[in-house]
């Protein structure tokens, strides 16, 4: 049993390293997209609110702009959730390898 566990640990080390690399790339891309999409979400939300306040757009058009702003905002949040799941999987592998 000890030998099988040792072989499993040796096999899982490259997978853990790959998960670490995926985590780093995910954090980098999520940071960049968070900034860019955050700015776009702010612009769409501000445009929707301003056009509704000044009477340049109807309520449905302003709502469409607010929905697009929310979608731009939620994309980095979803990416962060995926990165958190990758970190949790890596932590489970690390605890198995250390045991």
C-alpha positions as CSV (number, residue, x, y, z in Angstrom):
1,X,0.0,0.0,0.0
2,X,2.9,2.4,0.8
3,X,4.4,1.8,-2.6
4,X,1.2,2.6,-4.4
5,X,0.7,5.8,-2.4
6,X,4.3,6.8,-3.2
7,X,3.8,6.2,-6.9
8,X,0.6,8.2,-6.8
9,X,2.4,11.1,-5.1
10,X,5.1,11.0,-7.7
11,X,2.6,11.0,-10.5
12,X,0.6,13.9,-9.0
13,X,3.6,16.2,-8.6
14,X,3.6,17.3,-12.4
15,X,-0.2,17.8,-12.1
16,X,0.3,20.1,-9.1
17,X,2.9,22.1,-11.0
18,X,0.6,22.4,-14.0
19,X,-2.2,23.6,-11.6
20,X,0.2,26.2,-10.2
21,X,1.1,27.5,-13.7
22,X,-2.6,27.6,-14.6
23,X,-3.3,29.5,-11.4
24,X,-0.7,32.1,-12.1
25,X,-1.9,32.6,-15.7
26,X,-5.5,32.8,-14.5
27,X,-4.6,35.4,-11.9
28,X,-2.7,37.5,-14.5
29,X,-5.4,37.3,-17.1
30,X,-8.1,38.0,-14.5
31,X,-6.3,41.0,-13.2
32,X,-5.9,42.5,-16.7
33,X,-9.5,41.7,-17.7
34,X,-10.7,43.0,-14.4
35,X,-9.3,46.5,-15.1
36,X,-10.3,46.7,-18.7
37,X,-13.8,45.3,-18.2
38,X,-14.3,47.3,-15.0
39,X,-13.7,50.5,-17.0
40,X,-16.0,49.3,-19.8
41,X,-18.7,48.4,-17.2
42,X,-18.4,51.9,-15.6
43,X,-18.7,53.6,-19.0
44,X,-21.8,51.6,-20.0
45,X,-23.4,52.1,-16.6
46,X,-22.7,55.8,-16.6
47,X,-23.9,56.2,-20.1
48,X,-27.1,54.3,-19.3
49,X,-27.8,56.4,-16.2
50,X,-26.9,59.7,-17.9
51,X,-29.0,59.0,-21.0
52,X,-32.0,58.0,-18.8
53,X,-31.5,61.1,-16.6
54,X,-31.3,63.5,-19.5
55,X,-34.1,61.8,-21.5
56,X,-31.9,60.7,-24.4
57,X,-33.0,57.1,-24.1
58,X,-36.0,55.2,-23.0
59,X,-36.1,53.0,-20.0
60,X,-35.6,49.8,-22.0
61,X,-32.6,51.2,-23.8
62,X,-31.0,52.3,-20.5
63,X,-31.8,48.9,-19.0
64,X,-30.0,47.2,-21.9
65,X,-26.9,49.4,-21.2
66,X,-27.1,48.5,-17.5
67,X,-27.4,44.8,-18.3
68,X,-24.3,45.0,-20.6
69,X,-22.5,46.8,-17.8
70,X,-23.4,44.1,-15.4
71,X,-22.2,41.4,-17.8
72,X,-18.9,43.2,-18.2
73,X,-18.6,43.4,-14.4
74,X,-19.4,39.7,-13.8
75,X,-16.9,38.2,-16.3
76,X,-13.8,38.9,-14.0
77,X,-15.8,37.7,-11.0
78,X,-16.5,34.4,-12.7
79,X,-12.8,34.1,-13.6
80,X,-11.9,34.7,-10.0
81,X,-14.3,31.9,-9.0
82,X,-12.6,29.6,-11.4
83,X,-9.1,30.5,-10.1
84,X,-10.4,29.8,-6.5
85,X,-11.5,26.4,-7.5
86,X,-8.1,25.7,-9.1
87,X,-6.4,26.8,-5.9
88,X,-8.7,24.5,-3.8
89,X,-7.8,21.6,-6.1
90,X,-4.1,22.4,-5.8
91,X,-4.4,22.6,-2.0
92,X,-6.0,19.1,-1.9
93,X,-3.2,17.7,-4.1
94,X,-0.6,19.3,-1.8
95,X,-2.2,17.9,1.3
96,X,-2.2,14.4,-0.3
97,X,1.4,14.7,-1.4
98,X,2.5,15.9,2.1
99,X,0.7,13.1,3.9
